[in-house]
Amino acid sequence: SSFLVQMLASFNFKIPSFTLGFSSKEFDESDRAKSIAFSCGVSNKTITYRDNEVREIFKLLPKIWTSPIGDPSCIPTYMLTKDVADNDIKVAFSADGLDEMLGGYKKYRRWLMVYYFRRIPLLSLMLSLLLSCVPKKKLLNYRYSGVFKILLAISRKYYFDSFELLDNHFLSKEVLEVKPHGKLIENRLSKNEILFRLSEYDFYNYQLKNILPKLDASSMYNQLCLLYT
């Protein structure tokens, strides 16, 4: 979203911007959005997430999405598109999808960390021995996921979520080449190649199958035309 606002402002398109604000600081980005909008000379309106409306939105879900959707962000997405449409706006830009195209997700950094740490000799073995002392119940506890996900992926002891996918598709050994002297050497992926593969996977499997249908359904139900970057 920041990238899109800056690009539009550079072409002197000073259009209003909207942000959904949350009471929880973990999800709220409204202060940062206001700061970026101000620096670009663009107005910004924060729409507050309203817990009391969630029950009513749940009743609308079968009408908005004609097929099952397992993404909880569909509720704030609907709330945001409805409020934008209620401001007499008929056409809006959406910046969804740039994270996949520009490698914006934090998980990409974690995956790169796993990739490079696995190249350190004996580190996987040492971590595996160390983690074997930790009860499995604790390892599987979601509260420890941030640090333990990385450690477990490096050690190859347990897999979580997309790390198994990552290991199978992106961190496994590349095609071996035979050099003139007959030795086999392993081709290592560069940082950019890894990011491209990860972004490409998310683009086809997450953006096209989840993000865009979610936005399309929400905006069309509220008679708002969304233009994608």
Salt bridges, closest charged atoms under 4 A:
GLU53 OE2 - ARG50 NE 2.43
GLU56 OE2 - LYS59 NZ 3.44
ASP71 OD2 - LYS214 NZ 3.42
ASP83 OD1 - ARG50 NH2 3.10
ASP86 OD2 - LYS82 NZ 3.06
ASP161 OD2 - LYS149 NZ 2.82
ASP167 OD1 - ARG118 NH1 2.24
ASP167 OD1 - ARG156 NH1 3.90
GLU174 OE1 - ARG197 NH2 3.23
GLU177 OE1 - LYS179 NZ 3.74
GLU186 OE2 - ARG188 NH1 3.12
ASP202 OD2 - LYS107 NZ 2.99
